[in-house]
Structures are given as C-alpha cells and as structure tokens.
Amino acid sequence: MSTATSTQRAVFPFTAVIGQEDMKLALILNVIDPKIGGVMIMGDRGTGKSTTIRALADLLPEISVVENDPFNRAPEDPEVQQEFEGSSVPESAMKVPMVDLPLGATEDRVCGTIDIEKALSEGVKAFEPGLLAKANRGLLYVDEVNLLDDHLVDVLLDSAASGRNTVEREGISIRHPAQFVLIGSGNPEEGELRPQLLDRFGMHAEIRTVKDPAQRVQIVEQRAEFDQDPDAFLAKYQSEQTALQERIVSAQQRLKGVAIDHEYRVQISQVCSELDVDGLRGDIVSNRAAKALAAYEGRSEVTLDDIQTVIALCLRHRLRKDPLESIDSGYKVEKTFGSVFGVTIPDPTANGRSPVGAR
C-alpha cells in the first residue's frame, strides 16, 4: 500500500473514500473474481470515480512475477515452467499493474505490434508489447470509455473475456496472456455505450453527486487533509487498509469453495427471463457476483441477501431501454427480484431512498 516517498506519489486510501458503496462493492467483487467481467461506472463529473479505482489498485498486495517478463506472468504458470524446462525461474515482486488507457490510443498501442523488418531480416518474431500485455494480472482502466472508438472497446472486451490477446500482422501471429479486470467509467451526459458493448461489462454502477451538505464538507476536509500531509493521512488509515487487503485475499482463496443452492440459480434465471434480458450473461454474472460476495463476507454458502445486493448491479444495464418508461432500471430489477423471491421491496420514492445502483 502506498506511502508518500520522493519517488512515488501518494495515492488516496480506498478505505477513506466516503459513500459510493455500489461502486466500491462492484470493484471489490471483480478483484475477488475477475471472471465477473469488469465493471462500468457511470456518474456525474467529480464524484471520485478515478480516485477510487486508483485507490483500489494501490490497496492490493504485491504479486510474484517472472523477472523482466513483459507479460507479468506468474512463475508457476505452466507456459513459464515449460520455457525454463525445470530450471529455477527468476522471480521478482511488483505492485498489481494499473494501466490507464488514453482516449487517443491506437490499436497497435493497445494490442502491441510486430517488427516486420526484424522478422523478415533476422527470422525472429520481434514483438513489441502493448497496453494489454502491461495490464496482464492487473487492472485496465478506461476513463470516458463511452467516447472511445467502438472497435477498440470491442478489442478490450474480447481480450478481457478470453484472457488472451492475439496480434496478427503480415502472416505472423503472436498470442500472449491478457487477464485483467476491465474498468470503464464515463459521464452519461457525453453519451452512452452501444447496448451490445454495455452488455459485455459484468457489472454496472451508477453513482450520484453527494447531496448531504454535512457529507460534502466531510469529503472536502478529508481531501484537504490528505493534500496537506499525505504521510500522516495514510498512516491514519493504515490498519483499515491492511484489514481490507487481508479480507480480499482471504475471499479470493475461499471463492472456489462457495456454493449456491440450485433453487436460487433457478430463481435468478427466472428474474432474467421476466426482465426479458437477452442472452445468458446476466444469469452467469449474477451467480458469480453472489458467490464472490459470500466469499467476501466469509461464508461458504450464498444467501438471499447476497443475491439481492448484487442483482441490480449485474442486470440494470442489460434491460431494453424504453424511452416512455419513467421507472428506474435498478428499481425495476429489484421489483422483479422481490416478486420472484417473495421479498417485499420498499418504494424508493416513499422514504427518499435510492434503489441499488439507481440514479
């Protein structure tokens, strides 16, 4: 975790972020189980999206990698073992990679490129790794993903889903691991992602500007305190950071042993069916996210509360948009969940409460 030094800029601690619980939960669950498929965060400007994502990367423990490996591969990776043919693999430790994808990035910069001249003259595959190689076993963050070229978004989503990146140029083909948690963020005022791209993000969190004046003052004071003396501020949250880091690592180890009752699986699929969700991604992601939450809470069985907590985050962006519909999509998911699971869902307008993932 970050400490302010002359060579490393201090990163705002994850546990100090106030509010935005949906976003924080979606990020944590994706780190516990990257197969959930990433998270899309839509919200107003200045609501702490980028700060929270960078804070999460800084929170995670160091990983063991093959020394000087451009793909950050693990020493125990079967491909690595095969390359070293049983001899000892040189290891080093590094922070979980956090790669920012700039909006103006080209496909070659993202995927990597092959030095054709070297390949033809020397007969070797001279591969220049791109951002996907750098992001392997880490986080890939795309700010304003809704402004990124659709083709590039497609490339990112394909790599995130398959865990591999393939570069083909002039009859030469290179494949390398590209296992990362894809995190996109954007401002809905600047346009939405196409539905078929949005559907491929595992979870979707919508966040709002904090309205409570007392909470706003608390956030302003907290930021001023961090800017004035980062070391002291980080020291104040060190124990909470360590506890959360240990909890995430423990959840990752527990995940394989988490079970979900068959009846719950059937009911999750019934919710997806009644909401007319296209495809089966909604079913799969809801099951995965519920299991990740159970692991995070220290349990080996998924409960009804786990499903209720994650289902709107997993399904709200998969609903077909009706321009005449006034009901919030998050509440629509919760309402359908209530009728299928036999749970009473309070009307969010009755007490000013916002439904999970609602704007």
C-alpha positions as CSV (number, residue, x, y, z in Angstrom):
1,M,0.0,0.0,0.0
2,S,1.1,3.5,-0.8
3,T,3.4,5.6,1.3
4,A,4.4,9.0,0.1
5,T,8.1,9.0,-0.9
6,S,10.2,11.2,-3.0
7,T,10.0,8.6,-5.9
8,Q,6.3,7.6,-5.5
9,R,3.3,9.8,-5.4
10,A,0.9,9.1,-2.5
11,V,-2.4,7.5,-3.5
12,F,-5.6,8.3,-1.6
13,P,-6.6,5.3,0.5
14,F,-9.5,3.2,-0.6
15,T,-10.9,2.9,2.9
16,A,-11.1,6.7,3.2
17,V,-13.5,7.1,0.2
18,I,-16.8,8.3,1.6
19,G,-20.1,6.9,0.1
20,Q,-20.4,5.4,-3.4
21,E,-20.9,2.0,-1.9
22,D,-22.2,0.4,-5.1
23,M,-19.1,1.4,-7.0
24,K,-16.8,0.2,-4.2
25,L,-18.6,-3.2,-3.9
26,A,-18.6,-3.8,-7.7
27,L,-14.8,-3.1,-7.8
28,I,-14.0,-5.4,-4.9
29,L,-16.1,-8.2,-6.2
30,N,-14.4,-8.0,-9.6
31,V,-11.0,-8.2,-7.9
32,I,-12.1,-11.3,-5.9
33,D,-13.4,-12.9,-9.1
34,P,-12.1,-11.3,-12.3
35,K,-14.3,-13.7,-14.3
36,I,-17.3,-11.5,-13.4
37,G,-16.2,-9.5,-16.4
38,G,-15.3,-6.0,-15.3
39,V,-17.4,-3.0,-14.2
40,M,-18.8,0.0,-16.0
41,I,-19.2,3.1,-13.7
42,M,-21.4,5.9,-15.0
43,G,-21.8,9.1,-13.0
44,D,-21.5,12.8,-12.7
45,R,-18.2,14.6,-13.1
46,G,-16.1,14.9,-9.9
47,T,-17.7,12.0,-8.0
48,G,-14.4,10.2,-7.2
49,K,-14.5,7.5,-10.0
50,S,-10.8,7.8,-11.0
51,T,-9.7,8.3,-7.4
52,T,-11.5,5.2,-6.1
53,I,-10.2,3.0,-8.9
54,R,-6.5,4.1,-8.4
55,A,-7.0,3.6,-4.7
56,L,-8.1,0.0,-5.2
57,A,-5.1,-0.8,-7.3
58,D,-2.8,0.6,-4.6
59,L,-4.6,-1.4,-1.9
60,L,-4.0,-4.8,-3.5
61,P,-1.0,-6.8,-2.3
62,E,2.1,-7.3,-4.5
63,I,2.2,-10.2,-6.9
64,S,5.1,-12.5,-7.8
65,V,6.2,-12.3,-11.5
66,V,8.9,-13.7,-13.7
67,E,11.8,-11.3,-13.6
68,N,11.9,-8.9,-16.7
69,D,8.8,-10.6,-18.2
70,P,6.9,-8.2,-20.4
71,F,3.6,-10.0,-19.6
72,N,3.9,-10.1,-15.8
73,R,3.4,-13.9,-15.9
74,A,3.4,-15.9,-12.6
75,P,6.4,-18.1,-12.0
76,E,4.1,-21.2,-11.6
77,D,2.5,-20.6,-15.0
78,P,2.7,-23.9,-17.0
79,E,4.0,-21.9,-20.1
80,V,6.8,-20.4,-18.0
81,Q,7.7,-23.8,-16.5
82,Q,7.9,-25.2,-20.0
83,E,10.1,-22.4,-21.2
84,F,12.6,-22.8,-18.3
85,E,12.5,-26.7,-18.7
86,G,12.5,-27.4,-15.0
87,S,15.3,-25.0,-14.1
88,S,14.6,-22.4,-11.4
89,V,12.6,-19.4,-12.6
90,P,13.9,-15.9,-11.7
91,E,11.2,-14.1,-9.6
92,S,10.5,-10.6,-8.5
93,A,7.6,-8.9,-6.8
94,M,5.7,-5.9,-8.2
95,K,2.6,-3.9,-7.4
96,V,-0.6,-5.0,-9.2
97,P,-0.4,-3.2,-12.5
98,M,-2.8,-0.4,-13.1
99,V,-2.9,0.7,-16.7
100,D,-4.7,3.9,-17.9
101,L,-5.9,3.7,-21.5
102,P,-5.7,7.1,-23.1
103,L,-8.6,8.0,-25.4
104,G,-6.3,8.6,-28.4
105,A,-4.7,5.2,-28.2
106,T,-4.3,3.3,-31.5
107,E,-4.9,-0.4,-31.9
108,D,-1.1,-1.0,-32.2
109,R,-0.5,0.8,-28.9
110,V,-3.2,-1.3,-27.2
111,C,-2.6,-4.7,-28.6
112,G,1.1,-4.4,-29.4
113,T,2.8,-4.8,-32.8
114,I,5.3,-7.0,-34.6
115,D,8.5,-5.6,-36.0
116,I,8.1,-6.8,-39.6
117,E,11.5,-5.7,-40.7
118,K,13.3,-7.6,-38.0
119,A,11.1,-10.6,-38.6
120,L,12.0,-10.7,-42.3
121,S,15.7,-9.9,-42.0
122,E,16.6,-12.0,-38.9
123,G,13.7,-14.5,-39.0
124,V,12.7,-13.8,-35.3
125,K,9.3,-12.7,-34.0
126,A,10.2,-9.3,-32.6
127,F,7.0,-8.4,-30.6
128,E,6.6,-5.0,-29.1
129,P,4.1,-5.5,-26.2
130,G,1.2,-3.1,-25.9
131,L,-1.0,-1.9,-23.0
132,L,-2.9,-5.3,-22.9
133,A,0.4,-7.0,-22.1
134,K,1.3,-4.5,-19.4
135,A,-2.2,-4.9,-17.8
136,N,-1.9,-8.7,-17.5
137,R,-2.8,-9.8,-13.9
138,G,-3.9,-6.3,-13.1
139,L,-6.5,-3.6,-13.8
140,L,-7.1,-1.8,-17.1
141,Y,-8.9,1.5,-16.6
142,V,-10.6,3.4,-19.4
143,D,-11.9,6.8,-18.4
144,E,-14.6,8.2,-20.7
145,V,-15.0,4.7,-22.3
146,N,-18.2,6.0,-23.9
147,L,-16.0,8.3,-26.1
148,L,-13.6,5.5,-27.1
149,D,-13.8,4.1,-30.6
150,D,-16.3,1.2,-30.7
151,H,-13.7,-1.1,-32.4
152,L,-11.2,-0.6,-29.6
153,V,-13.8,-1.2,-26.9
154,D,-14.6,-4.4,-28.7
155,V,-10.9,-5.4,-28.7
156,L,-10.7,-4.7,-25.0
157,L,-13.8,-6.7,-24.2
158,D,-12.7,-9.7,-26.3
159,S,-9.3,-9.8,-24.5
160,A,-10.9,-9.4,-21.1
161,A,-13.4,-12.3,-21.8
162,S,-10.8,-14.7,-23.3
163,G,-7.8,-13.8,-21.2
164,R,-5.6,-13.8,-24.3
165,N,-4.5,-11.2,-26.9
166,T,-3.7,-12.2,-30.4
167,V,-1.7,-10.0,-32.8
168,E,-1.6,-10.9,-36.4
169,R,0.5,-8.9,-38.9
170,E,1.7,-10.0,-42.4
171,G,1.2,-13.7,-41.8
172,I,2.9,-13.6,-38.3
173,S,0.8,-14.4,-35.3
174,I,1.6,-13.8,-31.6
175,R,-0.6,-14.8,-28.6
176,H,0.0,-13.7,-25.1
177,P,-1.9,-13.8,-21.8
178,A,-4.1,-10.7,-21.1
179,Q,-6.0,-11.4,-17.9
180,F,-7.2,-8.2,-16.4
181,V,-10.1,-6.5,-14.7
182,L,-11.6,-4.1,-17.2
183,I,-13.0,-1.0,-15.6
184,G,-14.7,1.7,-17.6
185,S,-16.1,5.0,-16.4
186,G,-18.0,7.8,-18.1
187,N,-20.4,10.7,-17.8
188,P,-23.9,9.8,-19.2
189,E,-24.2,13.4,-20.5
190,E,-21.5,12.6,-23.0
191,G,-23.4,9.7,-24.5
192,E,-24.0,6.0,-23.7
193,L,-22.1,2.9,-24.9
194,R,-23.9,0.8,-27.5
195,P,-26.1,-1.8,-25.8
196,Q,-24.2,-4.7,-27.2
197,L,-21.0,-3.4,-25.8
198,L,-22.5,-2.4,-22.5
199,D,-23.9,-5.9,-22.1
200,R,-20.4,-7.3,-22.1
201,F,-19.4,-5.5,-18.9
202,G,-20.1,-7.8,-16.0
203,M,-21.5,-5.1,-13.6
204,H,-22.7,-1.6,-13.9
205,A,-22.7,1.0,-11.1
206,E,-24.4,4.4,-11.4
207,I,-23.2,7.0,-8.9
208,R,-24.5,10.3,-8.0
209,T,-23.1,13.5,-6.5
210,V,-23.5,13.6,-2.8
211,K,-26.3,15.9,-1.8
212,D,-26.0,15.9,2.0
213,P,-24.1,19.2,3.0
214,A,-22.5,17.6,6.0
215,Q,-21.1,14.7,4.0
216,R,-19.9,17.2,1.3
217,V,-18.0,19.2,3.9
218,Q,-16.5,15.9,5.3
219,I,-15.2,15.0,1.8
220,V,-13.7,18.5,1.2
221,E,-12.0,18.5,4.6
222,Q,-10.7,15.0,4.1
223,R,-9.2,15.8,0.7
224,A,-7.6,19.0,2.2
225,E,-6.1,16.9,5.0
226,F,-4.6,14.4,2.5
227,D,-3.2,17.1,0.2
228,Q,-1.6,18.9,3.2
229,D,0.2,15.8,4.7
230,P,-0.2,12.6,2.7
231,D,2.0,10.5,5.1
232,A,0.0,11.4,8.2
233,F,-3.3,10.8,6.4
234,L,-2.1,7.4,5.1
235,A,-0.9,6.3,8.5
236,K,-4.3,7.1,9.9
237,Y,-5.9,4.6,7.6
238,Q,-3.1,2.0,7.5
239,S,-4.8,-0.5,9.8
240,E,-8.1,-0.3,7.8
241,Q,-6.2,-0.7,4.6
242,T,-4.4,-3.8,5.8
243,A,-7.6,-5.3,7.2
244,L,-9.4,-4.8,3.9
245,Q,-6.4,-6.2,1.9
246,E,-6.4,-9.3,4.0
247,R,-10.2,-9.7,3.7
248,I,-9.9,-9.6,-0.1
249,V,-7.1,-12.1,-0.3
250,S,-9.0,-14.4,2.1
251,A,-12.1,-14.1,-0.1
252,Q,-10.0,-15.0,-3.3
253,Q,-8.8,-18.1,-1.5
254,R,-12.3,-19.0,-0.2
255,L,-14.1,-18.4,-3.6
256,K,-13.7,-21.9,-5.0
257,G,-15.5,-23.5,-2.0
258,V,-18.5,-21.2,-2.2
259,A,-21.8,-23.0,-3.2
260,I,-25.1,-21.6,-4.4
261,D,-28.3,-23.5,-3.9
262,H,-29.9,-24.9,-7.1
263,E,-33.2,-23.2,-6.3
264,Y,-31.5,-19.8,-6.1
265,R,-29.9,-20.4,-9.5
266,V,-33.4,-21.2,-11.0
267,Q,-34.9,-18.0,-9.4
268,I,-32.0,-15.8,-10.7
269,S,-32.7,-17.2,-14.2
270,Q,-36.4,-16.5,-13.7
271,V,-35.7,-12.9,-12.8
272,C,-33.6,-12.6,-16.0
273,S,-36.3,-14.2,-18.1
274,E,-39.1,-12.0,-16.7
275,L,-37.0,-8.9,-17.3
276,D,-36.5,-10.1,-20.9
277,V,-32.7,-10.0,-20.6
278,D,-31.0,-11.0,-23.9
279,G,-28.6,-13.9,-23.7
280,L,-27.3,-15.7,-20.6
281,R,-24.6,-13.2,-19.5
282,G,-26.9,-11.8,-16.8
283,D,-27.5,-15.3,-15.3
284,I,-23.8,-16.2,-15.3
285,V,-22.6,-12.8,-13.8
286,S,-25.3,-12.7,-11.1
287,N,-24.3,-16.2,-9.9
288,R,-20.6,-15.3,-9.9
289,A,-21.1,-11.9,-8.2
290,A,-23.3,-13.5,-5.5
291,K,-20.6,-16.2,-4.8
292,A,-17.9,-13.5,-4.7
293,L,-19.9,-11.5,-2.1
294,A,-20.5,-14.6,0.0
295,A,-16.7,-15.2,0.0
296,Y,-16.1,-11.6,0.8
297,E,-18.5,-11.9,3.8
298,G,-16.6,-15.0,5.0
299,R,-19.3,-17.6,4.1
300,S,-19.3,-20.8,2.0
301,E,-23.0,-20.6,1.1
302,V,-24.8,-17.8,-0.9
303,T,-27.7,-16.3,0.9
304,L,-30.8,-14.4,-0.3
305,D,-29.2,-11.1,0.9
306,D,-26.1,-11.7,-1.3
307,I,-28.3,-12.1,-4.4
308,Q,-30.4,-9.1,-3.5
309,T,-27.3,-6.9,-3.0
310,V,-25.7,-7.7,-6.4
311,I,-28.6,-8.5,-8.8
312,A,-29.4,-4.9,-9.8
313,L,-25.7,-4.2,-10.4
314,C,-25.5,-7.2,-12.7
315,L,-28.7,-6.7,-14.6
316,R,-29.7,-3.0,-14.8
317,H,-27.6,-2.2,-17.9
318,R,-29.0,-5.3,-19.7
319,L,-32.6,-4.1,-19.8
320,R,-34.0,-2.9,-23.0
321,K,-34.5,0.9,-22.8
322,D,-38.0,2.2,-23.3
323,P,-38.0,6.0,-23.9
324,L,-41.5,6.2,-22.4
325,E,-40.5,4.3,-19.2
326,S,-40.3,6.5,-16.1
327,I,-39.3,3.8,-13.6
328,D,-35.6,3.5,-12.8
329,S,-34.0,0.3,-14.2
330,G,-32.3,-0.5,-10.9
331,Y,-35.7,-0.4,-9.1
332,K,-37.3,-2.4,-11.9
333,V,-34.7,-5.2,-11.3
334,E,-35.3,-5.1,-7.5
335,K,-39.1,-5.2,-8.0
336,T,-38.9,-8.3,-10.3
337,F,-36.4,-9.8,-7.8
338,G,-39.0,-9.2,-5.0
339,S,-41.8,-10.9,-6.9
340,V,-39.7,-14.0,-7.8
341,F,-38.1,-14.5,-4.5
342,G,-41.1,-13.4,-2.4
343,V,-39.4,-10.4,-0.8
344,T,-41.1,-7.1,-0.2
345,I,-39.2,-4.2,-1.9
346,P,-39.9,-0.8,-0.5
347,D,-40.9,2.0,-2.9
348,P,-37.7,4.2,-3.2
349,T,-39.9,7.4,-3.6
350,A,-41.7,6.7,-0.3
351,N,-38.7,7.5,2.0
352,G,-36.2,9.1,-0.3
353,R,-34.1,6.0,-0.6
354,S,-32.4,5.3,-3.9
355,P,-32.5,1.7,-5.1
356,V,-29.3,-0.3,-5.6
357,G,-27.4,1.2,-8.5
358,A,-30.0,3.8,-9.1
359,R,-29.6,7.4,-10.3
